[in-house]
Amino acid sequence: CLTLERLTGAHQGIALFDINNPATKNALSKQLIDDMREAINEANNDNDIRVIIVRSKIPGVFCAGADLKQRLKMTNQEVENFVISLRDTFDQLYQVPVPTIACIDGPALGGGLELAISCDLRVASKSSIFGLPETSLAIIPGAGGTQKLTRVISTGLAKELIYTGRRLSAEESLQYGLLNYVEENYEKAYNKSIELSEAILKKGPIAIRQAKQAVNASLETCLLYTSPSPRDS
């Protein structure tokens, strides 16, 4: 379902998390999540990997969200355990010490969007669609959407998307800050992801890791501690 590929030559330092399960349109199955956790662990232990691109190997398909057919066969406890595992895996992806880029072509809905916003940067083709439709099924986003989306776009817009299940086009997503770039098609979105990766590779690797850690920490930290005291003024 998901494999880790290390690029070589001029692109050495870039790793691909390739999702490839056409039968389910890359739905989030137990196997896919197990593969992702394994790839994350491998990347975390390889200092030669300096940028990760998360992409689908299938043009027009990014991630169809939860594997509902598999979920129908689960008990309530198994569903709960799977959602916890899914959320934990996406959190691990979010915390990977090197920059991560989601390369998107096609729908990124529900868990597919939660996967994308667990990455640092997002590049998409103009035909991509984004949304969190869970409330239409009388549930809420369970893999970090309610927390991470507000770190990417405004709280008001995040609430609107979650409350209404509204879907955004790629151009709307770019306008709202959900995407960094919109490209014409799958190939150009991948090429842009490579271009961004190459720009990152030219910078100091330790500085990049520290910058990511600092930016992520700033989203969890009160800024008051940085304010000078009156006696320092």
N, C-alpha and C positions, 0 to 999 in steps of 0.2 A: 504493500500500500504506500509506504513512504521509505525512500532511500536517501542516503547522504552521498553526494558526489563532490569530490574535491577537484576544482579546475586546476589546470596546469599551464605552463608557459607564461604568457603575458598576464594571464588571469590567476596566477598562483596566489593563494591567500583567500580566494572566494570559494565558499562551499554552497552547494545547492541542496535544499530539502525538497526533493521531487515527490509530489503526491501523484499516484497513478493507479486509480481503480475505476475504470470506465463503467463497469457494471452498476456501480452505485453512485456515479457522478461525484466521486470522492467524498461520500458521506462519512461522518465521523463515527467510525466503528471502533470496537475494542482493539482490533488489530492495528488500525491506523494510529490510535493513541499510544499503543505499546511501541510501535515503530518510531513515533515522534519522540517519546521519552528516551529511547535508546539513542536516537540521533542527537538529541540535546546533550545527553551525557557524553557521547563521543566527542562532540564539538567542544564541550567545556574542558575536555582533557587534551585538546590539541591546540597548542599555542601557535601553530602555523595557520590556523583558520582565523581570519581577521574580519570577515564579513560573511553573513549568511543571507541567501536569497531563498525565500519560501515561495514555491510556485507549483502549479499543476503541470503535468506533462501533457494534459489534454487541452488543446485549444478550445475556447468557449466554455470551459468548465473549471471553476476554481474549487468551491466546496459547497455541497448541497446542504450543509448543516448536519443535524443528527441523523443517524441511520435509523429511521423510524421502524423499518421492518425488523431489524434486530431488536429494537427496544420493545416491540410488541411481545417478544418471546421472553422478556425479563420479568422477574417478580418486582414488586415495589421496592424491596430492599436492594435488589440488583440495579435498578434504575438509579436509586439514590447514590449507591456506591460508584456507578459509572459517571454520574454528573460530578461528583467530588473529584474523581480521577481526572476527568476532562478539565475541570477548572484548575486543578493543581498543575496539570501538564502545560496549560496555556500560561499560567503564572511562571513556570520554569522557563518557557520560551521568552516571556517578557523580561526575565532576569538574566538571560544569557549575557555574558559580559561584553560581547562584541556587537556591533550594529547589525540589525536584522531588517530586511526589506521584503515586504509582501509584494509579489508580482501577480497581479490579478487580471484575469480575463474571463468574463461571465459573471453569473450571480454569486454574490458573497452575502448570504442571508443567514440569520440566526447564528449558529456556531461558526459558519464561514466568515461572517463579519467579526465575530469574537476572536477568531484566529488572526484575521488581518490586523485588528487593533492591538493584538499582543506583540506585533512587530513595531519597530521604531519608525519606519518609513513605509509609504504605500504608493505603488505605481500601478495604474490600471489602464486597460483599453477603454475606448469610449463606449463600448457596448456593455460594460459591466454595470451591475445593479447592486445596491446595498440596502440592507434593512434588518430590523429585528422584529420578525412577525410573531414572536411567541405569545403575546397577549391575545392574538386571534385564536390561539389554542387553549386559552384560559390558564396559561402558565407565564412565567417570567424568564428572561434570559438567565441561564444558570451557569455559564462558563466565563463570567467576568464582565459581561456587557454592561451591566448596571454600574459598575465601578470604572472600567477603563474608558468607556465612551465619553464620559464627562471630562476625562483627561485629554481628549483629542479635540472635541468640539464643545460648544457652550452647553451649560447645564440645561438651559431651557430647550434647546434643540434636541438634546439627548432625550429629555423627558418626552418631548413631542413624538419622536421616532418610536420610543418604547410604548407610549400610551396608545398611539394610533396604528402602529405597524406600518407606517408610511415608508415607501421605498424611494430611494434617491438614485438618480442617474449619475453617471460618472462626472458629468459637468457640474451638477449640483453639489456632489461630494467634494469636488475640487474647490468650489466657491465657499463651502462651509468649513474647509480645512481638514476634512476627513482624508483627503488624498493630497499627496505632494505633487504628483504629475498625472496627466491623462495623455495617453498616446493612441495612435490610430488603431492598432491591432495587437494581437498576442505577441508577434515577433518584435514589434517596436517597443512594447512595454518591457519585454525581457531585455532588449538592448539598452533601454534607459536604466534599468536596474543594474546592468553591468557597468554602465557609465558612472552611475552614482558610486558603485562599489570601487571602481578604479580611482575615483576622486578621494575616497576614504583611505585607500591603500597608500596613497602618497603622503599621508599624515602620520605622525608618530603614534605607534600602536598603543603605547602606555597612556599617552594623552587621550586617545580616543576612548579607551576603557574607562579612564577616570572621569572623562566628560560624561559618558553615559551614566555611570554610577551617580555622579553629582546631580545630573538632570532628573533622573528617576527619584533620587532621594528628596529633591526639592518638592516633588509632588506629595510627599508624605510628611514634610517637616514644616513646623511653624516658623515663619520668617522673623519672629520677634527676637530670636537669639542673635541675629546679625546686626540688630540696631545698636548704635553706640549709646552708652549711658550718658546722662546729662553731664557728669563730671568729665567725660571725654570730649565734650563739645568745646 
